[in-house]
Amino acid sequence: QVQLVESGGGLVQAGGSLRLSCAASGRTFSSSALGWFRQAPGKERELVAALSWSGTSTHYADSVKGRFTISRDNAKNAVYLQMNSLKPEDTAVYSCAAGVCSAYRCYVRAGSYDYWGQGTQVTVSS
């Protein structure tokens, strides 16, 4: 059974940092596209950051560029999201996702992801 489990969420003041982790089990994701999505109350889910299957290409939402960094550790079958300079508008449930896709920029499309975690809450206070 494939599982993605997020950790590292919590409450932080504006300007602070958090590092989210996503541990995968049940299969190896070293050749998978990996992404972090978020959903705030009353809003649609949005892609925050994504990493191509090769690890050579990344995508960031405009709202987080320069503040968030996605990375992977294939040896640990894990993906991370370093979040700096957090803002109250970053408050949301953050979920990691993995998908087997190699088409051009497939990693920016939610439909490319086959496996999803349950999510971890990030709350940024002003």
Secondary structure, DSSP 4 states (H G I P E B T S, - for coil): --EEEEE--EEEETT--EEEEEEEESS--TTSEEEEEEE-TTS--EEEEEE-TTSS-EEE-TTTTTTEEEEEETTTTEEEEEE-S--GGG-EEEEEEEE---STTGGG-GGG--EE---EEEEEE-
